[in-house]
Amino acid sequence: MPRPPLIELADAEPIPILFEDRAVIAIDKPAGWMLVPHSWQRTGWNLQAAINSSINAGHYWARSRNLKFLRYIHRLDADTSGVLLFGKSFGAVETYGELFETRQMEKRYLAIVHGQPRAAEWSCRLPLSSDPQAIGRVRVDERGGKECETFFRTLRTKGKYSLVEAHPHTGRQHQLRVHLNAAGHGILGDPLYGPSSKEVAYTRPPLALRSIELAYRDPFTKRPVRILAPTEEWLKQYGWAEIAEKVPAEKLAVVPARPKQGKSPR
């Protein structure tokens, strides 16, 4: 029997596998799952713990691959969906993690934001740091913040909202959310930074942010790899059905990579 193209979980919907080779598996992470250590018990939506349990239970998706280990290499916010990369060994986690740290991993997102950006393209380089007055929040910190850069492109505008492509060159916590909010275009449904909105009925966590692409050169074969997440259903979920077929991930322009400058957190 062929290997199933999904990860089976005990008490949740299966998660689609977008890409797989000998070293890694990339999934289409649903919104709502947290990426925290396996031992972190403060939530029932611990994705690493759920995957570990599935592997230990001998579910067919893992058994068919003779898979004993799978660990996330980078993170997405709990309410962010899309491409997420896992390593099949400690060595893979370390090797691919280095691609993120040295900025050799190209990342691309879609966000639905409030308002209409004045520029078709722009960059934000505001430094960020943890907010000492609010646990879990990040703030712009011109003096003591860490270096940060994001390139943005406005793709479509509809009424009071716009569809924006984001290409982070660094990987700080909540980077896209804070940079967009600082530009006056908070992400739709963002409970931490964006304006509140009750204009869209949601059946999932409301943050309108999706990771749509990872692109890199395979550290072992040196071949280029491009992993894409589908966008059509995600756009429809937020009321953009009329353009969903016009902006599939594979047709969106790829933002040129910037020169590598030191290291960045995953």
N, C-alpha and C positions, 0 to 999 in steps of 0.2 A: 504493500500500500504506500502511496506517496505521503510525504510529510505534510501535515496540515499547515496551511498558511496563516495560522493564528495561534495565540497562546490561550489555552483553556484555564479558566480560573474557577475555583470551587463555588463561590457565591456571587459571581458577577458575569457580565457579558464577555465573550471571548474578545481578545484584542488582536487586530490584524497585524500581520508581519509584512512590512514594506520591502525589506531587503535582508538577505542573509548570505554570508560566506563562511569560511572556516573559522574566522576569528570573532565575528560580530553578528548581532541581530538588531535590526532597526524596526521599531514598532510605531504604530499610529496611536499614540497615547490619548485616551479619552480625557476630557476635562473632569476634574474631581479627584484624581489619584495624586497622592503626595509621594514625593521622593525623599524618603528619610531612611535611616538605618533600620535593618530588620528588627532590631530589639526595641525600637521606639513604639510604645504601645498606646500612645495618646489618641490614636485615630484608628478607625476600622478601614480606612482607605489608604493603607500603606502598601504601595505597589510592589516594593521589593519583598516585603513579607508575603504578599499574596503569590508572587511568582515562586519564591522559595517553597512555599507550601505545595504548590502545584507540582513542582519538580520532585519533591519528597514523596508526594502521593503517587507518583508514577503515571501521571496523565500522559495520554498517547503523544501529544505534541512534543513533550520532552523525551519520552521513551524512544520515539522513532528517530530522534537525533542523538541518542545516547548522551543526553545532556545532564550533567551533574551540577553545573554552576552557570549562573547568569547574573550579572551585576551591571547597574547603570553606570555609564561613563561620565555623563554630564547631567544637568538638571533642567527641568522645566517647572515653572510655578504650578501649583496644584490645579488652578483653573485654566491653565494654558494647555491646549491640545496640540497634537502633531508629532513630527519626527523626533524620536528619542532613541539613542544608540546604547546598546548593551554589549558587554564583552563576555565571551564564552570561557574566559580564563583570567586569572590574576594578571598574567602577562599582557593579554589583550587590553584589559582595563588600563594598565599602566602605559602601554604603547600608544593607544588611541587617546588617552587622556593628555598625553604630551602634545598631540596635534591641537587640542583646544588651548592648552597653556601657552603654546608658542604661536598661536593665531594662524595655524595652517588649516583650520577647519572653517570653511565658509558657511555662514548661517543666514537663513532668510525667513522672514515672518510676514504674515498679513495681519493687519489690525483695522477694525472699524472704529473711527474716532469721531468725537464731537466737533462740529464746525467744518470750515473749508480752509485748508492751509493756503496761505498767499502764494507760496512758492511751489512749483512743480517738483523740485528736488531741493533738499537742504540737508545739512549736517548739524549735529548737536555734539558739543564737546564738554558739556558741563560735568565737573567732577562730582562724585557721589560718595556718601558715607552713611553709616547707620544712624538713624534718628534716635538720640538719647532719650527723647521724651515719649517715644512710642515704640514699644517692642514689635519687631517684625516689619517696621517701615524703614524706608530709605529716603534721604533728603539730598537736595543739591547743596554742596559744601565747597564754595569757591576757595577757601583757605586750606582746609585739611582733608578734602575729599580725594578719592583715588581717581586716577586718569580714566577717562571714559569717552567713547566715541560711537555714534550711530549715524548711519546714512539713511535718509528717508526719501521715498518717492510717492507722490500722490497719483493713484491709479484711476479712481473714479470719485465723483461727488454726486450725492443724491439727497436733496433737501437739506436737512441740518447735519448730515453725516458724510464722512468721506472714507474711502477704502485706501489704506496706506500700506506700502511695502516697506519693511524695515530690515536693515542689514547691519547688525551690531559688529563692530570691529573689536570690541572688548566684551567681556562676559560678566559684568557686575550683576548682583542681585537686583531685580526689578528695574533693570536699566531702561528697557523700552517704555515701560509704564511711566517712569519718572520723567524721562526725556520728552515724551509726548505731552504729558501733563504740563511740564515747564514751558512747552511751546504753545500752550493754550488749547491743546487738542487731546484731552484725556480719552482713554479707551472706553468705549461703550461698555457699561456694566461693571466697571472697575470699582470694587467696594473700598479700596484703600486710597486711590488717587484721583479717579475720574469722577465727573458729575454723576449723581444718581439718576437712573432713568427707569421708568415703568412702562415705556412705550412699546417694548417688545416682550412677548410672552415666551419664557424660557422653560425648557424641560430639563436643562442641564445647568451647571454653574455658568453664570452670565458673562464672564470675561471674554470679550470679542478679540481674542489674540490667538493666532495659530502658527506653529512652526511648520513651514511648508517645504524646507529644503536643508539638507546638509550636503556639502560637496568637499571632496578632499582627494589627495593622492594616497592610494593604499600604501601604508608604510612597508609592506612586505613585497608586493608585486610592482609597486610604483605606477600602477595604472590609475587613471582618473576614475573616481566614483561619484555619482550624483544620485542622491536618494530624495524622492519627492513624495509628499503627502497629498492626497486628493483635496480639492478645494470646493467642489460643487455643492455637496451637501452642507458643508459648513456655512457657505454663503447663504444658502437657502434658509438655514436655521435663523439667520439674523435679518431675513426679509429682503435679501438681494437676489432672489431667484431669477429676475429678468437679465442679470448679467453673469450669472453663475457659469454658463457655458462659454462666456467670452473671455474669461480670465483663468483657464486651467493653469496649474502650477508650471507645467512644462512650457507654456507660451509666455510666461512673464519674463521680462528681461533680467538677465543675471547682472548684478552689480559687480563691477571689477574689484578684484581684491586690492587692498591697500598694502603697502610695504609692512613687513613684520617689524614690530617695535617692542621688544621685551616680552614679558609674560603677562598673561591675564588669567584670572580665576575661571574655573569651569562653570 
